[in-house]
Amino acid sequence: MGQTKKLNHKINMISNLKIGLFGFGCVGQGLYDVLSKSSGIKADIVKICVKDRTKKRKLPMEYFTYSKNDILYNPEINLVVELIDDADEAFNIVKTAMSEGKSVVTANKKMVANHLAELVELQHKYNVSLLYEASSCGSIPIIRTLEEYYDNELLYSVSGIFNGSSNYILSKIFNENLDYATALKQAQDLGFAESNPLLDVGGFDPKYKLTIIAAHAYGLFIHPDDILNLGIQNLSLADIEYARKNGKKIKLVNTVRKLNDDEITIHTLPTFVAPQQYLYFVENEFNGVIVEAAFSDKQFYLGKGAGGHPTGSAVLSDISAVTYDYKYAYHKSLQDKKVKYSKDVLLEVYVRYSNAEELNLVAFESISEKGTDFVIGTVKLEKLLNNLSALQNSTLFIANTGKNVMQSSSEEKTAEKALN
Ligand SMILES: NC(=O)c1ccc[n+]([C@@H]2O[C@H](COP(=O)([O-])OP(=O)(O)OC[C@H]3O[C@@H](n4cnc5c(N)ncnc54)[C@H](OP(=O)(O)O)[C@@H]3O)[C@@H](O)[C@H]2O)c1
């Protein structure tokens, strides 16, 4: 009897969510709009914590506070929704909220990717939900899909375009001949870009999402520092012309794929994409995710990957999931047979240079083509990773040709596979 009473009390509590919201920027305001138009969900925003005391707000000031403790230690609040643009502070907020017994919904991919293993432990320790669908691919429900639908599938790969703002920039450059700076400014004005644009165009933001996806797809908790990410910030007219001449576009593509029964590999790289590939047609702020699996075969998910309302809708879906006490189970990490991350993989890359000395940063295994300012050849993922920070700070533009020449130590033969 006592037990039933307790359970009823718990269910009652979570079906009447009292939300403490951190952040009222692009996504915070998007969530507010989406939540106020959703009649089915029993959730009220009790307080909103923001930072800048000088900013004018769209809601009456009694909604707001500048002190995080007004939310974190408010016993009325049972759900913290964290939507700020400071990953370190977000981690402090999320840890404290969970230790206070509050469930958490967050969109902060950097924070989740950098601390995922610890966050999963805290979730178990305090028996609360920590959901972060909005952290990866905006409105595409990829995390819960991997977690629930593909929980027992043999996944060959999860790949695609996971960053709305760099895809918006690439679309404007390729389709409308806009220059890079104008396209970036437009992405920022439309609220697609992170406060620090290098997070997007440098491939950091998509890498954080890929880290999270890898945990749900393969049960691997890889630290983002251990994953290769090269971006589009050095893209030049010469690269665009080279792509056009070959009938291709350049997209910033995330890949996590199985090499064999024991190993997967993972990277974020600009990639030449041909018209027969799904990703060729993913434009502007849209994201596209391709899941290839043994039994369900290939599936393609397309949706808006950035912006207040699409991201707010993913946050709303997580809030709704908290009402029925949903928690990620991390099914793949619980399976007996675990895969390992291999960097012993050959990639074929196009490297365009303005300073020939910088080419030494790329330890080519073989070279197949040389132009006046570019080289195409194969390189080991591990060697690129060893020079990651120098490569990121160089003026080189490096792109996967789209022809992955994969070779892992335990593979008997080299397989040549197109991305799609
Ligand atoms: N924008 C997108 O399309 C998108 C998509 C997916 C995920 N996300 C993620 O969603 C999160 C929010 O992004 P956003 O685009 O909404 O950012 P934003 O527009 O820059 O808004 C950030 C908000 O956080 C508040 N804030 C910053 N530091 C704070 C602190 N220490 N305490 C309290 N409030 C603080 C700011 O307060 P003030 O208002 O006082 O400045 C502002 O309201 C980020 O983690 C981002 O990666 C964004």
The ligand as a MOL file (V3000), in Angstrom:
LIG
                    3D

  0  0  0     0  0            999 V3000
M  V30 BEGIN CTAB
M  V30 COUNTS 48 52 0 0 0
M  V30 BEGIN ATOM
M  V30 1 N 20.7340 27.8010 -32.2700 0
M  V30 2 C 20.5010 26.5740 -32.7190 0
M  V30 3 O 19.9700 26.3950 -33.8260 0
M  V30 4 C 20.8490 25.3780 -31.8840 0
M  V30 5 C 20.5400 24.0960 -32.3540 0
M  V30 6 C 20.8070 22.9750 -31.5570 0
M  V30 7 C 21.3930 23.1530 -30.3150 0
M  V30 8 N 21.7230 24.4170 -29.8830 0 CHG=1
M  V30 9 C 22.3400 24.5330 -28.5530 0
M  V30 10 O 21.4120 25.2020 -27.6950 0
M  V30 11 C 22.1110 25.9640 -26.7170 0
M  V30 12 C 21.6370 27.4180 -26.7690 0
M  V30 13 O 21.9040 27.9240 -28.0400 0
M  V30 14 P 21.2440 29.3040 -28.5410 0
M  V30 15 O 21.4710 29.3350 -30.0140 0
M  V30 16 O 19.8730 29.4470 -28.0070 0 CHG=-1
M  V30 17 O 22.2160 30.3660 -27.8480 0
M  V30 18 P 21.9730 31.9560 -27.7070 0
M  V30 19 O 20.9310 32.4130 -28.6690 0
M  V30 20 O 23.3150 32.5770 -27.7680 0
M  V30 21 O 21.3730 32.1240 -26.2380 0
M  V30 22 C 22.1330 31.7680 -25.1200 0
M  V30 23 C 21.3320 32.0580 -23.8820 0
M  V30 24 O 22.0760 31.5620 -22.7720 0
M  V30 25 C 22.0680 32.5580 -21.7480 0
M  V30 26 N 23.2580 32.3610 -20.9020 0
M  V30 27 C 24.5620 32.3110 -21.2670 0
M  V30 28 N 25.3360 32.0590 -20.2010 0
M  V30 29 C 24.5130 31.9610 -19.1370 0
M  V30 30 C 24.6900 31.7100 -17.7530 0
M  V30 31 N 25.9070 31.4980 -17.2290 0
M  V30 32 N 23.6100 31.6600 -16.9650 0
M  V30 33 C 22.3590 31.8610 -17.4610 0
M  V30 34 N 22.1060 32.1070 -18.7590 0
M  V30 35 C 23.1800 32.1550 -19.5800 0
M  V30 36 C 22.0720 33.8690 -22.4900 0
M  V30 37 O 21.6220 34.8750 -21.6070 0
M  V30 38 P 21.3400 36.3810 -22.0650 0
M  V30 39 O 20.0170 36.3110 -22.8020 0
M  V30 40 O 21.2660 37.1200 -20.8060 0
M  V30 41 O 22.4840 36.7580 -22.9690 0
M  V30 42 C 21.0830 33.5390 -23.6190 0
M  V30 43 O 19.7610 33.7480 -23.2040 0
M  V30 44 C 23.6050 25.7940 -27.0290 0
M  V30 45 O 24.1210 24.7600 -26.2520 0
M  V30 46 C 23.5940 25.3640 -28.4920 0
M  V30 47 O 24.7220 24.5710 -28.8300 0
M  V30 48 C 21.4560 25.5210 -30.6320 0
M  V30 END ATOM
M  V30 BEGIN BOND
M  V30 1 1 1 2
M  V30 2 2 2 3
M  V30 3 1 2 4
M  V30 4 1 4 5
M  V30 5 2 4 48
M  V30 6 2 5 6
M  V30 7 1 6 7
M  V30 8 2 7 8
M  V30 9 1 8 9
M  V30 10 1 8 48
M  V30 11 1 9 10
M  V30 12 1 9 46
M  V30 13 1 10 11
M  V30 14 1 11 12
M  V30 15 1 11 44
M  V30 16 1 12 13
M  V30 17 1 13 14
M  V30 18 2 14 15
M  V30 19 1 14 16
M  V30 20 1 14 17
M  V30 21 1 17 18
M  V30 22 2 18 19
M  V30 23 1 18 20
M  V30 24 1 18 21
M  V30 25 1 21 22
M  V30 26 1 22 23
M  V30 27 1 23 24
M  V30 28 1 23 42
M  V30 29 1 24 25
M  V30 30 1 25 26
M  V30 31 1 25 36
M  V30 32 1 26 27
M  V30 33 1 26 35
M  V30 34 2 27 28
M  V30 35 1 28 29
M  V30 36 1 29 30
M  V30 37 2 29 35
M  V30 38 1 30 31
M  V30 39 2 30 32
M  V30 40 1 32 33
M  V30 41 2 33 34
M  V30 42 1 34 35
M  V30 43 1 36 37
M  V30 44 1 36 42
M  V30 45 1 37 38
M  V30 46 2 38 39
M  V30 47 1 38 40
M  V30 48 1 38 41
M  V30 49 1 42 43
M  V30 50 1 44 45
M  V30 51 1 44 46
M  V30 52 1 46 47
M  V30 END BOND
M  V30 END CTAB
M  END
